[in-house]
Amino acid sequence: MKLSEIKNHLKNLDTIAFQLPNGNLVPNHFHVTEVGKVSKHFIDCGGTIRNEEVVNFQLWEANDYDHRLHPEKLVHIIELSEKALGLDDLNIEVEYQDTTIGKFGLDFDGTNFLLTTKQTDCLAKSSCEIP
């Protein structure tokens, strides 16, 4: 999901819910503690130099049960981040700590934002002779 897509979805919601791949919901007292741009400059196993950029959201939960992040507040945080960090309309990656920090893709089912699993992949399969 791109940054513009989450803003459009948020504008039509009364509450925000993030659902983990196992179907459990992130507790509703979560906070978005970071919105940032992550750049990855690397060389793949075939020798191709690559650049990737994503917008990163970090979800965090504390024992603060009295505050809830409302959709309009998250839109404001995103728009502030776009301006302050010069964010483009990039794909979103979400960090969330369960037993360890996980990195997830993001989708939307009409009600909940879905944290989707991410997989590693070889970007140079032809160079590695992988079918």
Summary of the structure (lengths in Angstrom):
residues: 131
radius of gyration: 16.5
end to end distance: 29.1
largest distance: 55.4
contacts: 330
relative contact order: 0.26
helix: 21%
strand: 38%
